[in-house]
Amino acid sequence: MGAVSGIVAAVAGLASAQLAAAAGRPEASPVTAVGGAVVDLTPVAVREWAIRLFGTSDKLVLGLGILAVLAALAVGTGLLAVRHLPAALAVTGGFGLVGALAALSRPEASWRDALPSLVGALVSAGVLYLLVTAAGRTRPAGAPQGRADSMDRRRFGRLVVAVLAASAGVGIGARRLGAHGSADATASRARFRLPRPTVPAPPVPAGADLRVPGLGPFLTPNQDFYRVDTALVVPRVDADTWRLRIHGEGVTRPLELDLRQLLARPVVEHDITLTCVSNEVGGPYAGNARWLGVRLGDLLREAGVRPPSQGGTADQLVARSVDGMTIGTPVEAVMDGRAALLAVGMNGRPLPFAHGFPVRMVVPGLYGYVSACKWLAELRLTTFAAYDAYWVRRSWAQQAVVKTQARIDTPRPYADLSPGRVAVAGVAWAQHRGIERVQVRVDGGPWQEARLGTADGVDTWRQWVWPWQATPGRHRVEVRATDGAGAVQTGVRTGTVPDGATGWHTVDVNVRALG
């Protein structure tokens, strides 16, 4: 009964905390706040291991892990309560304090963010007291073990059912309140119509998409585009109330714009491949899309900003998202003429919420952690010497140019193939430099030239294919790329920290014997 009391009390507390968070900030719920704090405190090596193991499901796994730990602690607290109720109530209060401190540690937090965890702890302590007190009355004084009064047991059971039912009602209310809170954002996205580009992107060139079985499309569909960030709850921002502030060092004309004012400027379209610095050699965290937005360099010039090469005082542009994430981008890269955008559209549609609606940054040639802030709220000009953004404080490099990479998409690792002609195909990228050639070799033999898909500028990946006459046996296939500057991709294997992985992607396959 003590274990049951602990679990039920925890459920009631979490439901109450969720309701309190839904009425304020969803990010302040205990599970989300503690999860965010865990992400912040996790060593880089462990976080990279989790991304490799769980992929984009790492946040789900973290949330389930936190709930599993809470369940175990709840059982322990319930067992303690049977023997020493005041101590168990103190432990419950301690859990609430941990949640409150975690919520207060999050970016953009206020004192109100502590309330959901404290409310949850208070409710949990009250329910625990009620249930353990009821459980203590299930065996009459002096009665031998096992001769519990059946009527009192039924009363305890009814009480458990009543608390669970009430908790379910509170949870449903929290869900509806949260949905109502995001309804305005959802409605604003549904109403939003992408502006017609002043400078439209040309059609994808014929031959850019090689259409090889096993090779993905040249433009990655929105639903398949990778997502790597720290947001355990995807921010749902109301486009009608969204504002962007541009200020800081070297800004002579600070700007504050709403979405309508931002899009009153020329809108351009550009195809850009994004890559995450956490992408291992051959990994999936790269995607290519057609982005629609306003040129960020032009906006900074309007604010009076000059790049360092022209005497500007700021060399870092710090972008801040609505959830407090900070990303630092070199001012020079933003203002050197490349298609650095404040994007509002992705593949002909408004940005999905998961990819930054209503406005995000996209800067070709730089890894996402130094260029691709989502749910953008603020741009502040400063220097790299004066400020370290979120990931830099966690062992990543201040500046990180995308490294030249080639990936084999087909055949898959350890594929069982028939002898004869096999299409070895994949993608290669070196954003803002372009891909000049791709070479493939088998079993350490001579490098062979792959056929490249038509280039769609220097900011996108290129597909490639090489016809292999496969012979029976086990084989190792390797690939390397040469970028538009003539630099050949290095074969030296390094990890992702601090500024991206290097090495040749290698795939081992088996070719069946004839007959």
N, C-alpha and C positions, 0 to 999 in steps of 0.2 A: 504493500500500500504506500510505503514511503517513496519507492521508485515511481509509481504511478502518479503520486502527488507532485513529485518534482517535474515530471514531463508535462503534466497538465498545466502546472503553474507557469512553466516556460512558454507553452503555447499561448496561454492567455496574455502573458507579458509581451511576447513578440507581436501578437495581433494588435494590442493596444498601442505599442510603439509605432507600428506601421500606420495606424490611423492618425496618430499625432504627426507623423512625418508627412503623410499625405496632405494634411491641413497646412503644413508649412513648406518644407523642402524635402522632396523624396530622397535626396542624397544624405539626409540626416538620419535615416532609419538605421538601427543598430547594425544589421548585417552589412548594409552598404558602407557605413562609416568604418566599421572594423575591417571590412574587406579592403577598402581604399588604404587604410593605414597599413595593413599587411603588405599590400603591393608596394607602398612607399618604403617599408622597412626591409623587404626581401632583398637579399644580396643579388647582384646582377647575374651571377652565374646560375643561381637557383631559378631566377625568373626566366632566363634564356632556356634553361632545361624544361621548364613548364611549357613554354611556347613551342619548343620542339616536340614535346610529348603530346600535348593536348591541342595544339594549334589555336584556332580562334575560339575554341571551347574552354580556354583556360579560365575565363571569368565564371562560367557555369560551374566548373570543377571547384573553383575557390569558394563560391557561394555554398555549394553542397558540403564542402569540407568544413566550413564554418558552422553550418547547421548540425553536422555530425558531432563536432566538438561540443556545441551547445547542448545537444541531446545527452551526451555522456556526462557533462557537468551537471545537467539537470537531474539525472538519475542519482549522481553522487550527493547533490544538495538535498534531494528528497530523503535519501537514506540517513544523511546527517540530521535532518529535521526530526526524524523519529526519535533520535537519541538526545539531540540538543537543539531545540527549536530556535532559541535566540542566535546561536552561532550560524545556523542555516540562513536565517533572515539577514544576518550581517553579510554573509557571502553573496546573497542575492543583491543586496545593495551595492556590494563591490562590483558585481557584473554590470550593474547600471552605470556606475561611475566610470568603468572602463569604456563602455559604449559612448558615454557623454564626452570623455576626453578625446576619444577617437573622432567623434563628430566635430569637436572644436579644433582639432588639428588639421581639418581639411581646408583647402583653399576657399576663400570667400565665406568662411564660416562666421556666424554671429552667435551670441549667447543663446539665442532661441534654438539653435541646432542641438543643444544639449538636452532639451526638453523631452524628445521622443524616448531616449534611453532611460531618463529618470522616471518618466511616466510608466514605461514598461517594467522597470524594476519595482516600482511601488505596487502596481497591479499584481505582478508575479509574487511579491512578498505577501500581499493580502490573500491571494488564492492559496499559496502554500500554507499559510497559517490556518486558513479555514479547513483545508483538506486534511492536514496532519492532525488538527484538533478533532475532526470528525473521525479519522482513522483510529485515534486513541480511544474512542468510545465504542469500538466494535467488539471489544472483549470485556465483559463485566469484570469488575475488580475481584481478584481472587480466583477467577475461573481458570482452569488448566488450559495450557496451550492447545489450540485446535477446537476449543468449544466457544467459538465466537458467536455472538448473537446474530442470527440470520437477518433479523429486522434491521439492525444497525448496519450490517454489511450492505443490505439493499439501499439503505439511506445514503451510505457513502457512494455506492455506484450511481444512484440518481444524481447526487451532487456532482460527480465527475462528468456525467453526461450533460448536465445543465451547464457546467462551466465550458465544456467543449462546444456545446451548441452556441453559447453566447460568444465564445471566441470566434467561431465560424462567422457569426453575424457581424462581429466587429471587423473581421478580415474582409468580408464582402463589402462592407461599408468603406473600408480603406481603399479597396480596389476601385470602387465606383468613384470615390472622391478623387483618387489619383487620375482616373480616366477623365473625370470632369475637368481637373486641373490642366490636363494636356489637350483637352478638346479644342481649346482656342488655337493652340499650335497646329493641331491636325487640320482644323478648318482653314487656317491661314495658308497652309501648304496646298490644300485642295483648291483654294481660290487663286493661288499664285500662278501667273502665266509668264513663261519665259519671254523676255524681250527678243525682238528680232535682232540678230547680230549686225552691228555696223560693218564689221569685217568678218564675214562667214569663213569657216574653214572649207577648203576645197574638198570634193568627194575623196574618200579613201582611194588611193590609186589602184588601178587594175593590177592584179598580181601581188598586192601586199598580203592578201590572205591566201595562203597556199592550199587550204582546204585538204590537208592530209589527215586521214583518220587517226584519232588519238591526239591531235594538235588542236588546241582551243582556238576560238575565233580571234581575229586581229584586234577587234574592240571587245573588251571584257564586259559582259552584261552587268548591270548594276547589282543584281542579286548575287552575282558570283565574285564581285570585287572583294579583295581581301580587306579585313578590318583588324588593325592592331592598335589599341589605345588602352588607357587606364580607366575608362568610364564603366563602372559596374552597372550604372543606370544610364541609358542613352538620354542625353538632354533633349527635350522637346521644346524648342524655342518658337515663340510666337513671332512670325514675320512682321506682324503689324506693330509690335512694340519693340522690335529689335533696333539697337543703336550701335554704332561703331565710333569709337573715339580715337583720334590720331593726335599724339602729343609727344613731348619729350625734347631731348637735346637736339638742337639744330632745326627744330620746327619753328618757323617764323609765323605761320598761319595755322594754328590748331584747328582741327576739323571735328565736327560731330555730325554724323550722317545717319538718317534712317534708310531703309531699303529703297524707297522711291527716289530719294536724293542720290544714293549711290548709283542707281541704274539710269539716272539722267545723263551720266557720262557715256562716252562711246563703249559699246559692248563688243567683245571679240570672241571668236571661237578658236580653239587650238587643240590638237591631239597631243596628249602628254602621257607618258608612262610613269607611274609612281612605283617606288620601291621602298620597302621597310628595311632599316638597318639590321633588324633581327633576322633577316632572311639568310638562312644557311646556303652554302653553295648548292644550287639545284632546287632551292626551296620555292614554296608557292606564293610568297608574299610580294608579288609584283603584279600589276594590272595596267591595262591601257584603256584610256577613255577619251571621249571628246568633251572637253570642258568649255563652259560658257561663262564669261565674267568680264570684269573691268581690270584693265592693266594696273597693277599695283605700283609700278614705277611712276606712271603718270600721276597717280593719286598722291604719292609722296612729293613729287615735284610741285604739285599744287599746294601742298602744305609748306613749301619752302625748303624742303630737304635737298641737300646736295650729297652725292656719294663721296667717300673718302678720296677717290682719285681726282675729284674736283674741289678739294678743300673742305669737304664736309667734316663735322666734328664727331658724328655718330657712325660707328661701323657695325652696330648690331640693331636689328629690328626685333623687338620682343613682342610676339603675338600672345595674347591671353584669351583663352576660351571662357565661355560662360561658367564652366565648372572650375575655373582657376588654373587649368593647365597652362604652362608657359613654354613657348618654343622660340628659340633664338635663331635668326636668319641673318647672314651677312648682307648688309645694305648694298654693298657693291654688286652682289649677285642679283638682287632684286631690280637694280637700276641700270644694268649693263645692256639692256635691250632685249633680253630673253623674254619669253611669254610668261612672266610671273603674274598670276591672276588672283583676284578675289572672286572666286567662282561661285555661281548660283545654280548652274546647270551641269548635268552629267549625262552624256549620251542622249541629249534631246529632252530630258525631263528635269524637273526641279531636283536638287540634291535630296537623296533619302535622308531621313533623320540620322541614321547610323553613320552617314558620311558627311555630316556637318551642316544640314539645313539650319538656317537659310543661307549662310555665307561661310566659306572656308578658304584657306590659302592653298595655292598650288604653284610650286616653283620647280621647273624642270632642272634636272642635273644635280639636285641635292636629295639626300635621304629624307624621308618624311619627318623624322624627329627633329630636323632643323629647318623645316620648310612648309609643312602641310597642316597647320593648325586648323582644327575643325571647330564649329560652333563659335566662330570668331566674335569677340566683343571689344577688344582693345588692341591698338598698335602703339607701342612706345619705343621711341628712339633712344638708344643708349650706347654703351661700348661693351665689348667683350671683357675688358679689364674690370668694369664696374659691376657686372651682373652675370651670374650663371643661371641659365634656364633649368627647368625641371630635370631633364635627362643629363645635363652636364654635371649637376650635383650628384649624379649617380654613376659616375665613372665613364660616361660617354664623351667623345670629343666635342669641342665647341663648334667646329666646322667639319662637315663631312660631305665631300663630293662623291656621287655615285660611282662605284667601281665597275669596270667593264666585266660583264658576266655573260655566259652562254649556258643554256639549260637544255637538257634532253627531256622532251615530253613523251616521246614514243621511240622505241619500246620502253615499257616500264621496267624498273629494277626486278631482276630475277624472273623475267618473262620467259615462257617456254615457247620457242619459235620453231617454225618449219624451215627447213633449209631452202635456200633460193633467195630471191630478191626481197629485201626488207627495207622499208622506208624508215631511216633514222631522221627524226625531225624535232624541232624545238624552237625556242626564241632566244634572242640575244639582245642585250641593251647596254647602252653607254650614253645616257641622256645628256643632251646638249653637246655631245661630240659625234654621235651617230655610230653606226656599225659599218665597217668597210668590208670585212670578210669573216667567214666562219669556217673552221677546219675540224675534221673528225678523224680519229684514228682508232684502230682495233688492235688490241693486244700489244700496244706499244710500238706498232709499225709506223710507216711513214704517214704524215698528215695528208689528208685528202680534202680537196676543196668542196664545200657544200654549196648548193644553189640557194641564193638569197631571194626572199620576197622583195618586191619593189619597196623602196624606202619612202616613208611618209614623213619626211623631215628628219631632223637630228634628235628630236625630243621623244621619239617613240621607239619601241622595240622593233626588231625585224625578225620575221619568221625565216626558217632555213630548213632545208631537207637534203639528205645525202642518200643515194641508193646503194645499199650494201648487199653484196652477194654473199649471203651467210652460209658457212660450212658447218657440219655437225661438230658439236663440242661446246665447251664453256668458253665464253669470250668476255672481254672487258672493252667497253666502248667509251671513249673520252672525247670531249669537245672543248674548243677554245675559240675566242673571238679576237678580232683586231678592231680597234675603234677608229673613228674618222681622223684622229690625229696620228695614226700609224702605230700606236702603242699596242703591243700584243699582251693579251691577258696572261697574268702570271699563273704558273702552276703551283706556287708555294701555298700550302694550306694554312690559313689562319682563321681564328674564330671571329665572331661578329663584333666583339668588343675590342677597341673603342670606336671604330669608324667603319665597320662593315667587313664581311668575310671575303676571303680570296681563295683561289684554287680552281682547278678544272673539275667540272661535273663529270662523274664517272658512273656508268651503269653496267652491272654484270648481268648477262643473259645466258640462257642455255638453248642451243640449237639441236633439235632432235636428230637422231641418226636416220638415214634413208631407210625406208622399208619398215 
